[in-house]
Amino acid sequence: MRPEILYPLFAPARSLPGIGPRLEKLVERLAGPKVIDLLWHLPSGLIDRRSRPKIAGAKDGEIATIEVSVGLHVPPRTKRLPYRVHVSDETGEMQLVFFNARPDYLAKLLPEGSRRIVSGRIEFYQGAPQMTHPDHIVGLDESAALPLLEPVYPLTAGLPLKSVQKALQAALPLLPDLPEWQNGPWLKANGWPAWRAALQAAHEPKSAADIAPDAPARARLAYDELLANQLALGLVRLRMKKLPGRSIAGDGRLRRKVEDALPFALTGAQARSLAEIDADMKAPHRMLRLLQGDVGSGKTVVALLAMLNAVESGFQAAMMAPTEILARQHHATLQPLCEAAGVRLALLTGREKGKPREEILSALETGGIDILVGTHALFQEDVAFKSLAIAVVDEQHRFGVHQRLMLTSKGGPGTDVLVMTATPIPRTLTLTAYGDMDVSKLDEKPPGRMPVDTRALPLDRLDEVVAGLPRALARGAQIYWVCPLVEESDLVDAAAAEERFKQLQATFGEIVGLVHGRMKTADKDAVMARFAAGEIKILVATTVIEVGVNVPSATVMIIEHAERFGLAQLHQLRGRVGRGTSKSSCLLLYQTPLGETAEARIKIMRETEDGFRIAEEDLRLRGAGELLGTRQSGLPNFRIADIEAQKELLAAAHDDARMIVDRDPELESERGKSLRTLLYLFERDEAIRYLRSG
């Protein structure tokens, strides 16, 4: 149960003044639905209204606060023109300018002949100063209420800055005094304030330096957030390790059959990773291991051999993929190998219904299926295994810790978990996303893989690219044409893809197909199946093809507006080609002029295919928030901490959390009890449920 002292912070944001039903939705989109979400939304800038010049001394572009006498009101002759109010002081005159103004409101706010203080940005128009829509207009008796330093917050369309400021001014007094959870000497060594003082100071910056990540108040809050993350992962890991596992050691008979059926020998990295997995499965506690491997490094084979270890010992295994396309693909890849070994393999997705589904469930429960591949349909209530010993989860960054736990509950407490990701992740992020796991790396490509020839061309040569497609088609190539990310919106992305599809179809006819995120799953799968079968030669797509689609005959990848994609995404997309033995190419089309970051990305893409190097570069260029592509990333979304700028804090939080878990695993000590409050504050409630007494 969340401590009562925190209740006011978890009230809905609409309970704050100024946030009505319309703004509530916008606040939720910007920060989240609760008061605490808004409190974690820190200022990104500062308006300084302390400059008090006379009109004659006001500079163009500066924010100025000026005491003026109100003169003539000049209403506009037509609707399109602004309403103007003449004001003056002893040194000169200027105009206040209002668009779409209500004359009665302005007459009341600025009565002719009155004295007022106006504050806003000065602009010179035809040589004379003016102030358009002053931020503040107050009488002389209200001057004390005028904010001289005003925090500026990141906003979303339709949400006024004033509303956010007003809500936060009401939220800050709700902050309770909480017992200190930081280690005293560490707090003192860094010169950090207490939690409540830190949050207040962060929302009331006195200078630009107070907004920097290393400002004491901000650094303190960032460390709190990182510590909550690391401690939660540490507690999950501890619980996983404590749960009795099964000691599983197969005799290798099925594995040998599969290895004999493979067209190539395992790479050194595959053999090493498999040895680590075997040791984990043999140990008496649960395995929780992350298998990181670049596109095409052979993760699926390693996962199959790990699952066979369980099957040889008389248990079942499950493999879960984030999409139906991927689940079907894994099933198709594993099928011939399982047949060679005489292993019973089945597939379960949302599409299996009625009698076929019942037959699968019945066979699963009686032990008639050895390995089940599926989507999150595997989580459903009616899915019961006879004896599940290992769960393999593919593309982990689409699943959270929560789903990891749900799947393992299917096999009872001892189920081993192997998570696979094709997104190479730098060490700092491995700590924040997978701190509860051990990590194996596949850093070699299987033999026979051809490098992909990567080139970049400006978009104004698009016609030449289209004109060159018949040559590629004549060689028997199949082509991916990826349309640009327009904005965080499937709708607009889909429209861009549809437009390109129409243009290419007009030239090439029925061999052009289209797939995007707004299509029904069954329709997407049907198009992908036709592409895999070679009926479709040119596939126009949005980034839905980023993960895992395997069509070895596709050898050309064209990415339009490559400058809009992150490095990890470009690398994932490029990984869709070069999967067979034919020479493959990737063409990055970009809009000129290229920004510095986009130019650096394209340069790295041309220099290397090493996913781990690309991931490190991507982190350096973009920061962690976006690293795994747009919204899907299941990486903890840090509200305050900036992983790249605060690497040292992350390392310190990691060590601190480890020490706490070693010394006080139940969080029973004085500091431990305060740390429980910290976990609740950052909504890491899941971790608290693992404490015996929590």
Secondary structure, 3 states (H helix, E strand, C coil): CCCHHHHHHHCEHHHCCCCCHHHHHHHHHHCCCEHHHHHCCCCCEEEECCCCCCHHHCCCCCEEEEEEEEEEEECCCCCCCCEEEEEEECCEEEEEEECCCCHHHHHHHCCCCCEEEEEEEEEEECCEEEEECCCEEEEHHHHHHCCCEEEECCCCCCCCHHHHHHHHHHHHHHCCCCCCCCCHHHHHHHCCCCHHHHHHHHHCCCCHHHHCCCCHHHHHHHHHHHHHHHHHHHHHHHHHHHCECCCCCCCCHHHHHHHHHCCCCCCHHHHHHHHHHHHHHHCCECCEEEEEECCCCCHHHHHHHHHHHHHHCCCEEEEECCCHHHHHHHHHHHHHHHHHHCCCEEEECCCCCHHHHHHHHHHHHHCCCCEEEECHHHHCCCCCCCCEEEEEEECHHHCCHHHHHHHHHCCCCCCEEEEEECCCCCHHHHHHHHCCCEEEEECCCCCCCCCEEEEEEEHHHHHHHHHHHHHHHHCCCEEEEECCCCCCCHHHHHHHHHHHHHHHHHHHHHHEEEECCCCCHHHHHHHHHHHHCCCCCEEEECHHHCCCCCCCCEEEEEECCHHHCCHHHHHHHHCCCCCCCCCEEEEEEECCCCCHHHHHHHHHHHHCCCHHHHHHHHHHHHCCCCCCCCCCCCCCCCCCCCCCCCHHHHHHHHHHHHHHHHHCCCCCCHHHHHHHHHHHHCCCHHHHHCCCCC
